[in-house]
Amino acid sequence: MTADRQTGGILTPAGPFRVTVAGGVLTAAEWRRAPPPEGDLLRAALAQVAEYFAGTRRGFDLPLEPATGFAAQMRDAMCAIPYGETLTYGDIARTLGVSAQAVGQGCGANPLPLIVPCHRVLGAHGTGGYSGGAGVETKIALLRHEGAGGFLI
């Protein structure tokens, strides 16, 4: 990480949320406490998170740390899932030509949860896992917020 690394956070309905920036891009997002944001990009990122939870934003428009290879394919696939909709690990696996387990591992390795919406990827017969926040409870809260997955509401 470069010397210009900064972290800032806000409290959301799903718990404390922080983002990390370096080199003019978002490098990480986590469900953890952090000091208030300092710096334009941190403030902009957390303002967009607040707008998401206020119901006035459905997607994020932020510079993200570049991804390559399978991580880039996973990011593109997750970002293509519209707000309020879901796909299964198997749906994405068929598109990418990999196993559903690989997709699950790709979701779990997502360094930018919420910003890159891995919560919109479900198991074939249930929610599947979630590595952020309080785990599956956070995933369900995000899906309910979006009105996705009627079986969850």
Buried (B, 14 or more C-beta within 10 A) or exposed (E): EEEEEBBBBBEBEBBBBBBBBBEEEBBBBBBBEBEEBEEEBBBBBBEBBBEBBEEEBEEBEBEBBEBEEBBEBBBEBBBEBBBEEBBBBBBBBEBBEBEBEBBBBBBBEBBBBBBBBBBBBBEEEEBBBBBBBEEBEBBBBBBEBBEBBEEBE
